[in-house]
Amino acid sequence: MLDRLEQDAWPLNLVEEIHLFGSYIRGALEEGDVDVVVQHTTDERWRQDSLDAMLSGRDGYVVMRQALRGRRRGVIFQFQDRTAL
């Protein structure tokens, strides 16, 4: 994920902060997944893609989630809600 973030391609160039939480960060002996909070800005393309997705009944974060995750499984994302954790 960090390698993809360093490439600075859209939409990952919108990411400002990444925070880990949950069992992985607590050092659990058997982690089930990696929990990540993503803080990001928006641009006109993001707003349009998100609006189109929501109007079509799709998740507006699919593009960001796929860009961050790549082919990996077991990564759970939360967006723009670090303070709730």
N, C-alpha and C positions, 0 to 999 in steps of 0.2 A: 504494500500500500504506500509506503513512504517513497519508494522508487517512482511510482506513478504520480504521486504528488509533486515530486521534484521536476517532472517533465513540463509542468505548468500548462497543460492543455485543458481546454474547456471540457467539462464544468469544474474540474479540479482546481483551476486557477482561482475559483471563487472561495475555496476553503481557507479560513483564517486560523482555526484551531482544531486540534484533534485531542480528545481526552479518553483515556481508557478507564473503565470501571467494572465492577462485578467480580466474579470468581477468579478470573485470570489475574487481575491486578492485586487481589488479596492473597495470591499465592496458593490457591486451593490445590490439593494434591491431584484431583481429577477435574480439570476444567472442561466444561461442556462446550463453551463458545467464548468468543472475545466480544465484549460489549464496548461500543465506541460511540461517543458523542461528537458530532460534527457541527462546528459553528462556521457559517459561511455568509458571504455577501450575496447580492443578486445583481444581475445586469438585465438588459432588455431581452436578450435571448432566453435567460432563465425564467423571467416573468412570463414570456409568451409560451414557452414549453410547458411550464407548470400550469398555466391557465388552460391550455389545450388539453393536457392530461386530465385535469379535474373536470372539465366540461364533457370529456369522453368517459368519465367514471373510472379513470385510472389513477394510480398513485403518482403524484407530482414529483416524487423523489426517486423514481426508478432509474433515471439517467445518472444521477449522482451516486446512488447505491451501487449500480453496476460498474461505474468508473472506479469507485473506491475498492470494491471487492475483487474485481477481476474475475478469475476462475475459481477463487477460493470459496469454500462454504464455511459455515460456523462463525460468521461475523454478523453481529446484530448492531444495527445503526439506530441512533436517535439523532434528530436534527434540531438545532436551535433551542435546546432545552437543558443546557448544562446546569442552570441554577436549581432545577427541580431535583437534581440528584444530590 
